Amino acid sequence: MLRSVVSGAVCVLTLASFASAQNADDAWKDLIVKATYSADAGDSGKAEQTFQQALHEAERFGADDARVGTTLNDLGQVYRKEKKFADAENAYRRASAILEKASGADSAEVADVNFNMSVLLFDQGRQSMALPYLRKTLATWETQLGGEDVKIAAVLCMLGDAYRLEKDFKAAEDPLHRCADIREKDGGILNADLAEAMHSLALVYEGEGRLQLADPRFKLAEKIEEGTLGITSPLLAQTMEEHAVLLRQMGRQKEAERLELIAGAIRRNQRK
């Protein structure tokens, strides 16, 4: 009889513990949804506050729980938008350590954090420091997503730009070509993301002194940007300005002057 009573009491306690854990998980999920909604609506202050509340709920499950890691990753995104770069970096580092322990170094969750860290470092002009994070992300996503996914294109273009900014032009070529190929297959020629890849490739070829290869890529980038972003786009103005520099190197002064004239008009319109 005593054994039966004890067994029943243990069962009740177990059920109560399970219900409590379930309630805590539901509370955490509810806060994540609210915080994400605020972030998507552009209310970074509210999103930060709610993600911090979600982090507090997640920590009820233990400091190394995967929910803590995913919440920190989300919070890091908000910090980055707010330009709280040090806070974002700390959040990503904590998230990576937790998720690596919970899911493994080659997991999709860790790759997402590594990519977010790369974007953060780019935002601060620290492209060389982004390189190891980009390489890790690329290795994981290629294994899990295959070689043609648009997410991989984003990593490849960032990788190529990081090499380009380090003036390692040879290393930059292959990832930028792969990025451009994926983006063209995904979105066709009139694709602003493809223009970005072509622009970077043009700068790489210019850096290598291969001006004849750079010129048509500048032209294609301009055509795409005009078609997708409009004639008043500041990105189009930037491409034209950089193309004009190339044309002057090639002795094509009149063409350079024409592009500079259009770019100047765009800039004046932008300042109004």
Secondary structure, DSSP 8 states (H G I E B T S, - for coil): -HHHHHHHHHHHHHHHHHHHHHHHHHHHHHHHHHHHHHHHTT-HHHHHHHHHHHHHHHGGG-TT-HHHHHHHHHHHHHHHHTT-HHHHHHHHHHHHHHHHHHH-TTSHHHHHHHHHHHHHHHHTT-HHHHHHHHHHHHHHHHHHH-S--HHHHHHHHHHHHHHHHTT-HHHHHHHHHHHHHHHHHHH-SS-HHHHHHHHHHHHHHHHTT-HHHHHHHHHHHHHHHHHHH-TT-HHHHHHHHHHHHHHHHTT-HHHHHHHHHHHHHHHHHHH-
